[in-house]
Amino acid sequence: MKIRPLHDRVVVRRKEEEQKTAGGIVLPGAAKEKPNQGEVVAVGEGKQLDNGDVRALSVKVGDTVVFGRYADSNTLKVDGEELIIMSEGDIYGVLEG
């Protein structure tokens, strides 16, 4: 199954969670904080402006993005994989390099 987001929505696959801290301490599931980074897997056509024009999104499929801690309120499972649908405005930036 594929998903095609509408308008200014972006579908993100969350980056895998780390199992250990930098000091080598293994964290139990409840203590782990979900990462706020992920890979863009689908983007909508763009945001419709008041004059009817459509502004293309600033992110593209394959970009690694940083998003807010609470942006994952719109999660869904597609083919057993957990994905997040968020507005482009929920993305803080694109990691480059």
URMO-V519672 format. One record per residue. N is the residue number from 0. RES is the residue in one small letter. PSI is psi in whole degrees, -180 to 180 (NA if undefined). NEAR is the number of other C-alpha atoms within 12 Angstrom. Layout:
BEGIN
n: [N	N]
res: [RES	RES]
psi: [PSI	PSI]
near: [NEAR	NEAR]
END
This chain:
BEGIN
n: [0	1	2	3	4	5	6	7	8	9	10	11	12	13	14	15	16	17	18	19	20	21	22	23	24	25	26	27	28	29	30	31	32	33	34	35	36	37	38	39	40	41	42	43	44	45	46	47	48	49	50	51	52	53	54	55	56	57	58	59	60	61	62	63	64	65	66	67	68	69	70	71	72	73	74	75	76	77	78	79	80	81	82	83	84	85	86	87	88	89	90	91	92	93	94	95	96]
res: [m	k	i	r	p	l	h	d	r	v	v	v	r	r	k	e	e	e	q	k	t	a	g	g	i	v	l	p	g	a	a	k	e	k	p	n	q	g	e	v	v	a	v	g	e	g	k	q	l	d	n	g	d	v	r	a	l	s	v	k	v	g	d	t	v	v	f	g	r	y	a	d	s	n	t	l	k	v	d	g	e	e	l	i	i	m	s	e	g	d	i	y	g	v	l	e	g]
psi: [139	158	136	107	153	152	-119	25	152	138	128	137	119	141	144	142	144	142	-21	155	173	-28	0	9	128	130	134	160	-41	-24	-14	137	133	139	151	32	153	174	134	125	-17	148	153	-179	-28	173	131	125	167	-31	3	-15	159	123	122	153	156	-12	158	165	133	-17	144	122	158	132	169	156	-33	15	-10	20	-15	68	153	161	128	118	40	2	132	124	158	132	124	160	151	-30	-18	-10	127	-32	171	129	129	153	NA]
near: [8	12	20	19	26	20	24	29	33	43	44	44	33	32	24	17	20	21	19	15	14	9	8	9	12	15	17	13	12	9	14	16	19	22	22	29	30	37	31	36	31	32	31	30	22	25	24	17	12	8	8	9	12	15	18	19	25	24	34	24	22	19	27	26	33	30	33	23	19	18	29	28	15	18	19	19	17	18	10	8	18	21	30	38	38	37	31	36	21	28	34	21	21	23	18	10	5]
END
